[in-house]
Amino acid sequence: MVIREWAEADRPREKLLERGRRAVTDAELLAIVIGSGSRTETAVELCKRVLAGVNHNLLQLSKLEVHDLCEYKGIGEAKAISIIAALELGRRRQETKQTDIPILNSSKLVYEFFRSQLQDLPHEEFWTIYLNTACKVVDTQLIGRGGNDFTPVDIRTIFRFALLNKCHSIILAHNHPSGTLKASDTDIKITQKIVRAAELIDIRVHDHLIFTDCAYLSFRDEGLL
């Protein structure tokens, strides 16, 4: 029986989608991996039997080879390879070193983090940096690219990514290719407009930085925010 033919409440894919990955049992996760059972049992029942054969120990299961898994009725070579591949991905995940996520809680740190992105550009670019509650970077997005003294900014795009990333706060950044470290009237007006829009959805605008090749201006440090 193919999983899509099961009753809605019995489908492990739907269970994972509706209730989250933590709510799905080991057997149900394996059932998602192999996709289908046999004529006599569902994928979950088949996987329960396989897990029972290794005393429900995933470490022991990960040591089995293709021929070991194929000894279980209903497990062919393709399903055995799928199980081994899934377990190997889990093993490699444990070996992966987690990179340090930048914490941007000062204008200097923002400048050091983003300087290379805006350095040496002959045109203006406007970016948004998205942060979580701990001021850790969750995403960066290019919002607009313009000429040497103007960049179009779509505020809807800024907050579309903010909602997608479920961020707590944002930092605005754009460059002045001319090297002028002064906020223009347009810079100030667009910043104020973004701040007002952010307040409506409980997102904080931490700062707006203007970059040149060798220095920066912080709206917050200058009392403009």
GICORGI-V152758 format. One record per pair of residues at least 12 apart in sequence whose ideal C-beta (glycine too) atoms are under 6 Angstrom apart, sorted by the first residue. I is the first residue (numbers start at 1). GAP is how many residues later the second one is. D is the distance in Angstrom with one decimal. If there is no record, write none. Layout:
i=[I I]
gap=[GAP GAP]
d=[D D]
This chain:
i=[1 1 2 3 12 12 12 12 13 26 27 27 27 27 28 30 31 31 31 33 33 33 34 34 38 46 50 62 66 101 102 103 103 104 105 107 107 107 110 110 111 114 118 118 119 121 122 123 123 124 124 124 124 125 126 126 126 126 126 127 127 128 128 128 128 128 129 130 130 130 131 131 132 133 138 138 139 141 143 143 148 151 153 155 155 162 169 169 170 171 171 172 173 175 176 176 179 181 181 181 191 207 207]
gap=[36 41 34 40 12 16 19 20 19 25 17 20 21 24 16 17 12 13 16 49 50 53 45 48 36 28 22 25 14 35 35 32 33 31 30 100 111 114 61 99 105 59 57 93 94 54 55 24 25 22 27 50 51 20 17 18 25 27 48 15 46 13 15 30 42 44 42 35 37 40 36 38 36 35 27 29 26 20 14 15 29 23 37 39 42 41 35 37 35 35 36 36 36 36 34 36 33 31 34 36 17 12 13]
d=[5.7 5.4 4.8 6.0 5.8 3.7 5.1 5.2 5.8 6.0 5.3 4.3 4.5 5.8 5.7 3.8 3.8 4.5 5.0 5.2 6.0 4.8 4.4 5.7 3.9 4.7 5.3 4.2 4.5 4.6 4.9 5.2 5.4 5.5 4.5 5.9 3.6 5.3 5.8 5.6 4.5 5.6 4.0 4.3 5.4 5.8 5.7 5.9 5.9 4.7 4.1 6.0 5.9 5.1 4.7 4.4 4.4 5.2 4.2 5.6 4.7 5.3 5.6 5.1 5.4 6.0 4.2 4.8 4.1 5.7 5.9 4.8 5.5 4.5 5.0 5.8 4.8 4.8 5.5 5.8 5.1 5.9 5.5 5.8 5.6 5.6 4.1 5.1 5.8 5.0 5.1 4.0 4.8 4.3 5.7 5.7 4.8 5.9 5.8 4.7 4.9 5.9 4.4]
